[in-house]
Amino acid sequence: MLQRLLTEFLRHESVEQALVFDDRGRMLSSVAKQGILPATELAVDMTVRALAATQHTGFGELQEIWFEGNETTMIDVLTPYRILMLQGKQGQVARWRHAVDRMRKQLSTTPEF
């Protein structure tokens, strides 16, 4: 079921990869266009760094990370135990954000297998 939900993100023109991992960095599910390996290490590394920054500065809870360069990456903390990453070229973060918000409940509660 989680795989099917992630596949919905690939219907957006600029999304090339969607993956969900847990708070221990373990990948729960991943979908990508053909020939793309899951960027799990990147997602975990960026999340750990952002969590450390928010905890040390006292700015509150981490909810979302996004960065742009040759690729656009958006990381969303769905729950404290489930984190989503979308990645693609020339990403439209606002559209990605809207898609995540529409599916947030399903992504947060779908059991892992």
N, C-alpha and C positions, 0 to 999 in steps of 0.2 A: 504494500500500500504506500509506504513512504517513497519508494522508487517511482511510483506512478505520479505522486504529487510533485516530486522534483522534476519529472519530465515536462510538466506544465511550464516550468520556467524556460525550457529550451525553445518553446514556441515564440518567445520574445526574440526579436531579430538579433539583438546584440549579446544575449546570454549564450555562452559556450559551455559552461560547466556549473553544476549546482551540487553541493554536498552538505551533508549534515553530520556533525560530530558531537560527541558528548564532552562533559567537563573534564574528562581525563585525556582528551585528545584522540579518542578511539573513533574512527570513522564508522558511522551507522549506515549511511547510504550515499551513493554518488551516481550522478548521470553526467555524461558529457558527449559532445559531438565526437565522431569517430577520430581516433588517433590522439586524444588528449588524456593525459594521466591526471588523476586527482591531485590537486595541490594541497594536500592535507597538512604538510609541514608548514607551508606559508600561512595557512589559516590559523593553525594552532599558535605559531610564533607571534603573529600579529595580535591575536586575542590575548595571549599571556602578557605581551608588552603593554597593551592598552589597559588591561586589568590592573597591572602594577602601577601604571601612571595614575589611574583614577583613585586607587587606594592610597597612594602616597600624597596626592594633592588634596584629597577630601572633596573632590568635585561631585561626588555622588556615584550612582550605579552606571555601569557601562551598558548601553543598549544597542549601539550600532557603531560600526567602523566602516569607512569607505575611503578608498584612495584611487587616484588615477595616475596613469603613466602610459606606457605602451599598452597596458591592459587596465581595465577598471575592475576593482574588487569591492564587494560590499559584504560585510559580515554582520549578521543580526543575531543578537542573543535572544532566542525565542523563549527559553526558560533558563534558569541557572544551570540546567543539566543538558540542554540541547541548543546547539549553535548552528546556524545556517550560513553558508558562504555561496555567493554568486560571483561568477567571474566571466569576463568577455572583453572584446575590443570595442572601443568607442561606446561604452555602456551609457545608458540613460538611467541614472540612479533613481530619479523620481519615479519612473515607470516601474523599475524593479521594486522600489519601496512599496508602491501601491499594490503590486502583485503579492508581495510578502504579507502585507496587511490583510489582504483578502483571504489568504490561506493560513494565517497565523494559528488559528485554533486547531486545524487539522494537522499542521506540521508539528505542533506542540504535543499533541495527544496520540498520534499514530504510534502503535507499539512497534518496537524494533524486533527483528528476527535474526 
